[in-house]
Structures are given as C-alpha cells and as structure tokens.
C-alpha cells in the first residue's frame, strides 16, 4: 500500500476539498492546529510556503497556554487522519467547552461525528487506506482550504504536474544504499526545519530505523560538539550518516556554515551526504524533497527485510494506553 501512496502522491495535491458546515467557519488571523504524528506533519510545511501566517502547531492535550483574548481571536483546527486521536479530540472538546472558533479535518471517526453533532466546519479527506504520514498532501490542502488560501491551493495543483517520480525514486534509492547500516541525521536551515523533520519521521516510521534532525545555525552551538570524534566515543559516532539539505535560497551565512561543517565532519571521518532542495517555489521544494525521503525510507526498510507499512509498536502502545484509566 505504501508504495502506491508514494507513486500516487501527486494526486493528493489535486484534491478538491469541500467545507461542511461552511457557514459556521470563522475567519482568523491566528491558527492553532491541534494534531499528532502524521496528522500534523503538514502544519509546519504550510508555514514554509506561507511564512507570514500566524500558525501555532499544538501536539498535546488541551490547548496551548495563551491569553483568553488571543484564543478567542484564533481558529482552532483539529487534525486527525483517523478521527480518533485521543489528544486531538481532547483539544477539540476543550475548544468547544470554551466556546472558541473551531474546525477540523479527518477521514472519519469520532472527530467528524462530533463536528456533525455540533455543526462545526470540517473537511473530510478521502479514505484511501494510506498511513497518516503518507497523507501530507490531503492534510495540507484541507488546512489551506479552512484558512481560505485558495491561491496556495492553486499553486500546489500546478506543482503536482512538475513532480518527477522517476528522479525522486532514483535519488531515494541511491541514498538508501548509502545509509545501509547507518543512523540518518538530517540537517537543514531553520527555514526548512519542517522538511528535515519530515525526513526524520519517514526514516522512523517507514524506514524502521532511528533518525534525527536539527537545524542551522543552532546546531553549531551545541549538537556538533557531540560529533567531535574522540577515541572513547568513536564507535558510537561512526554509526551516524549526515544528510545536509541544501537550499540556494538559504541565507549566505547558513550556506557557509553548512560547507564548513561538512568539511569538518569529513575530516573527522564522518559520512556526509548532500541533497539540494530544488523547485521554482516553496511548494515544489517541499514535495519533491519529501518524495525523495519517502523512497529513501521505503528502500531502507526493504534492505533490512522489514515491512515499511506497519507501525506495530504504535498500535501496541495505543492498546496498552487504553487499558489505563483515563
């Protein structure tokens, strides 16, 4: 199923969302997007495409600690692919109980039932059976629709026609071969931090391997110290393989920092791979790079003889959590 999701990803970007109970939708200048895991991966990517938007990504129960005035002037958007995510439903109910503007996105489940029951605006995304992490396109289009950003939706539709599936698969496969037996660490500029994080999540969930991400320039002030190879920790450090996501539109000093750190790491015997994020706009950069990450993580899992689809430990954890008193 996951390979079909990757191959058909561009179709998600052509999704034509409909807002149910649209007459209840409230325009806002601030958006609080409540969601967990794959259901909330699109939020920070939207911020790359529309950096001037005031968007707060909330990954927890309840709502973020904000003044009552700020909350009342915000639209809370609850995002749950399954519609049954415990934390997201709690955030949704908290917003309802506080009479705050709220909307939601999901395939089905309890969340959409509550939206119908309370006449809350919502976008129902197609039930294609894919994993939440693979539904970033659907979730992003749904978010943009609720935010009234029709122009961004049109730009994304045009982007869908330019995505090169053959090239992204080839790039991902080559990268997976280089990562065999290694732990990926994905670095980017702060501006592209959500892309790096999405890469990490794909290696975690699809690739079934530990993976980490961080951003320049912050990592130059702390994390890189841990990779200053010394004899006692050399065996630990040599397990990592670094992926630098480079963007010609990054600040010139960020580009310099990447080049210097790459050379320092290589001089210390560390493995570094560069991947240039390319595209005529932010949307193309986002989606083309995510496709490479999808393929790289898919081929990583298959190289280890693992199932790239399932997330068994997540399901096991949910089952154990349900046995606890809530």
ChimeraX attribute file (.defattr): number of C-alpha atoms within 10 A of each C-alpha:
attribute: neighborCount
match mode: 1-to-1
recipient: residues
	/A:1	11
	/A:2	18
	/A:3	15
	/A:4	9
	/A:5	18
	/A:6	20
	/A:7	15
	/A:8	12
	/A:9	21
	/A:10	23
	/A:11	14
	/A:12	22
	/A:13	24
	/A:14	19
	/A:15	18
	/A:16	13
	/A:17	19
	/A:18	15
	/A:19	19
	/A:20	18
	/A:21	16
	/A:22	15
	/A:23	10
	/A:24	15
	/A:25	18
	/A:26	17
	/A:27	14
	/A:28	15
	/A:29	11
	/A:30	18
	/A:31	23
	/A:32	20
	/A:33	27
	/A:34	29
	/A:35	29
	/A:36	22
	/A:37	13
	/A:38	21
	/A:39	28
	/A:40	24
	/A:41	25
	/A:42	25
	/A:43	24
	/A:44	22
	/A:45	24
	/A:46	21
	/A:47	18
	/A:48	19
	/A:49	17
	/A:50	15
	/A:51	12
	/A:52	8
	/A:53	14
	/A:54	13
	/A:55	19
	/A:56	17
	/A:57	19
	/A:58	22
	/A:59	17
	/A:60	15
	/A:61	17
	/A:62	17
	/A:63	21
	/A:64	15
	/A:65	8
	/A:66	9
	/A:67	8
	/A:68	11
	/A:69	8
	/A:70	10
	/A:71	20
	/A:72	17
	/A:73	16
	/A:74	22
	/A:75	24
	/A:76	27
	/A:77	27
	/A:78	32
	/A:79	32
	/A:80	30
	/A:81	31
	/A:82	19
	/A:83	23
	/A:84	16
	/A:85	20
	/A:86	17
	/A:87	20
	/A:88	28
	/A:89	24
	/A:90	18
	/A:91	26
	/A:92	26
	/A:93	18
	/A:94	15
	/A:95	22
	/A:96	15
	/A:97	9
	/A:98	11
	/A:99	10
	/A:100	18
	/A:101	22
	/A:102	25
	/A:103	29
	/A:104	30
	/A:105	29
	/A:106	25
	/A:107	21
	/A:108	18
	/A:109	14
	/A:110	16
	/A:111	28
	/A:112	25
	/A:113	13
	/A:114	16
	/A:115	20
	/A:116	14
	/A:117	9
	/A:118	11
	/A:119	15
	/A:120	22
	/A:121	24
	/A:122	30
	/A:123	27
	/A:124	20
	/A:125	21
	/A:126	16
	/A:127	12
	/A:128	10
	/A:129	13
	/A:130	17
	/A:131	20
	/A:132	18
	/A:133	21
	/A:134	22
	/A:135	24
	/A:136	25
	/A:137	21
	/A:138	28
	/A:139	31
	/A:140	24
	/A:141	28
	/A:142	27
	/A:143	27
	/A:144	17
	/A:145	20
	/A:146	25
	/A:147	19
	/A:148	13
	/A:149	13
	/A:150	13
	/A:151	11
	/A:152	16
	/A:153	22
	/A:154	13
	/A:155	15
	/A:156	24
	/A:157	20
	/A:158	14
	/A:159	22
	/A:160	19
	/A:161	13
	/A:162	13
	/A:163	19
	/A:164	12
	/A:165	18
	/A:166	10
	/A:167	13
	/A:168	20
	/A:169	21
	/A:170	14
	/A:171	18
	/A:172	23
	/A:173	21
	/A:174	15
	/A:175	22
	/A:176	26
	/A:177	13
	/A:178	15
	/A:179	21
	/A:180	15
	/A:181	15
	/A:182	17
	/A:183	18
	/A:184	25
	/A:185	20
	/A:186	25
	/A:187	26
	/A:188	28
	/A:189	25
	/A:190	16
	/A:191	18
	/A:192	24
	/A:193	21
	/A:194	24
	/A:195	29
	/A:196	27
	/A:197	22
	/A:198	25
	/A:199	27
	/A:200	25
	/A:201	25
	/A:202	24
	/A:203	28
	/A:204	19
	/A:205	23
	/A:206	29
	/A:207	28
	/A:208	22
	/A:209	20
	/A:210	15
	/A:211	21
	/A:212	19
	/A:213	22
	/A:214	19
	/A:215	22
	/A:216	19
	/A:217	16
	/A:218	12
	/A:219	15
	/A:220	13
	/A:221	9
	/A:222	9
	/A:223	12
	/A:224	13
	/A:225	10
	/A:226	10
	/A:227	16
	/A:228	14
	/A:229	17
	/A:230	11
	/A:231	7
	/A:232	8
	/A:233	12
	/A:234	13
	/A:235	11
	/A:236	11
	/A:237	17
	/A:238	16
	/A:239	14
	/A:240	21
	/A:241	21
	/A:242	21
	/A:243	22
	/A:244	24
	/A:245	21
	/A:246	20
	/A:247	19
	/A:248	10
	/A:249	11
	/A:250	15
	/A:251	12
	/A:252	10
	/A:253	11
	/A:254	19
	/A:255	18
	/A:256	12
	/A:257	16
	/A:258	22
	/A:259	13
	/A:260	12
	/A:261	15
	/A:262	20
	/A:263	14
	/A:264	14
	/A:265	17
	/A:266	12
	/A:267	10
	/A:268	14
	/A:269	13
	/A:270	19
	/A:271	18
	/A:272	19
	/A:273	15
	/A:274	15
	/A:275	15
	/A:276	12
	/A:277	22
	/A:278	17
	/A:279	17
	/A:280	9
	/A:281	12
	/A:282	19
	/A:283	22
	/A:284	22
	/A:285	21
	/A:286	22
	/A:287	25
	/A:288	23
	/A:289	25
	/A:290	22
	/A:291	24
	/A:292	25
	/A:293	29
	/A:294	30
	/A:295	28
	/A:296	28
	/A:297	29
	/A:298	28
	/A:299	24
	/A:300	27
	/A:301	23
	/A:302	15
	/A:303	14
	/A:304	14
	/A:305	9
	/A:306	15
	/A:307	14
	/A:308	23
	/A:309	17
	/A:310	14
	/A:311	14
	/A:312	10
	/A:313	9
	/A:314	11
	/A:315	11
	/A:316	10
	/A:317	10
	/A:318	13
	/A:319	11
	/A:320	10
	/A:321	11
	/A:322	10
	/A:323	8
	/A:324	7
	/A:325	5
	/A:326	5
